[in-house]
Amino acid sequence: SFLTAKYGIQTEHLYPRSFGSATMPALGDLHHLVPARATINTLRRNAPFKDIPDEQTKYWIHKYKVIATIPRYDIQSYSESKTNAFEPPELRKGDIARAMFYFYTFYRSEADKK
């Protein structure tokens, strides 16, 4: 898409498409869609959100930067990734939890299929 090509921005489905949000109306429900950098979307794939112990984190992501070592400054503003788990920045966790709750409340039958 234009946004991905020019700015590296994609649409992230907080509740993964492969787990129940692949058809309308869930697919286009703006309550669980957010803009995300393509790097983050690629690293997360469809991994569940979890708290990842710092020593188990494979990648730390902040804006355009992806590093493989624990950040020395402002650690709370980084997303964390490892195989089959993704942890958003601390300040985004509440928003994501509410979006996931919303999705499961309104699309339970789709979500329960996986």
N, C-alpha and C positions, 0 to 999 in steps of 0.2 A: 504494500500500500504506500501511498504518498508519505504518510507520517513516519512509517518505518524507514523508508528509503532516505528521507531528508533529515529526520530528527532522531531516529532510533527509538520511536515510541510505538507501542502496540497496545491493544486492548487486552487486559488481563481479566480472565474470569476467576474471581476469588474462589468460587466453587467450580472445580475443573469441569470442562465440557465432557471429558471421558467418564465422569462420575455422575452425570445426570443433567447437565445444563446444555446439552447439544441440540435441543429442539426448542422451538418457540412455544410459549412465551419466555421460558427460562433463559434461553440463549441471549435474548436481547434485553433482559431486565436490568435496567441501569442501577439497581440497588446492590448488585454484586459485580459490576463492571468498573474497572478503574484503569486509567492510563498507567502504563509501566514501561520502563526501559526494556528494550528487546533483550539485553543481557540478563536482566533479572527474570524475565519471562522464560528464557531458555534454561537458565539454571534451575528454576523452580519446576518446570514441566507440570506435572500433576501431583507433586509431592505434597503431603499434608503439612499444615502449619504445626510446628512443635517448638518447645523450648529446647535449644541445643546447647549442651555444655560447651564452653569456649574451647576446651582442649579437643573436642570432637568436630569442631567446625572445619570444613575443608576450604570454603571460600567466604570471604568477607566482602560485601558489596556496599558501596556508597557512591551515589550519583553515577559518574562514568567510570569509577575505579573498582577493580576486582583484585583483591590481594589474597595471598594464601597464609598470611601470618596475622596474629592477633594485633589489631590496631593499638597504637600507643596513646592516641587521643580520641576523645569523643566516641567511644566504643558503642554507646547507646544509639547512635544514629546509623549504625551499620545493619544491614540485613545479613543473615548467616545462612549458609547452605552446606548440606552434606548429602550423601546418598539417601534418597527417600525421606528427606525432611527439609523444611525451609522455615526460618524464623525471621519475621519482619522486624523492622526497627521498633524499639520500645514504644515510641509515640504513636505508632500505627496499629498496635495490637487491639486496642479497644474498638476502633473502626472496623477492623477485619472481623473481629468476633461478632459484632452486631450484624454485619453483612452475612456472615455464615448462618447466624441464628435466623435472620430474615429468610434466607434461601430455604433452609430446612423447614421453616414454618409454612411457607407458601408452596413449596415444591417437594413435599415429603415423599410422595409416591415416586417421583423421578429419582430422588436421592436414595431411596431405599432399594432401588433396583441393583445397585452396585454393592 
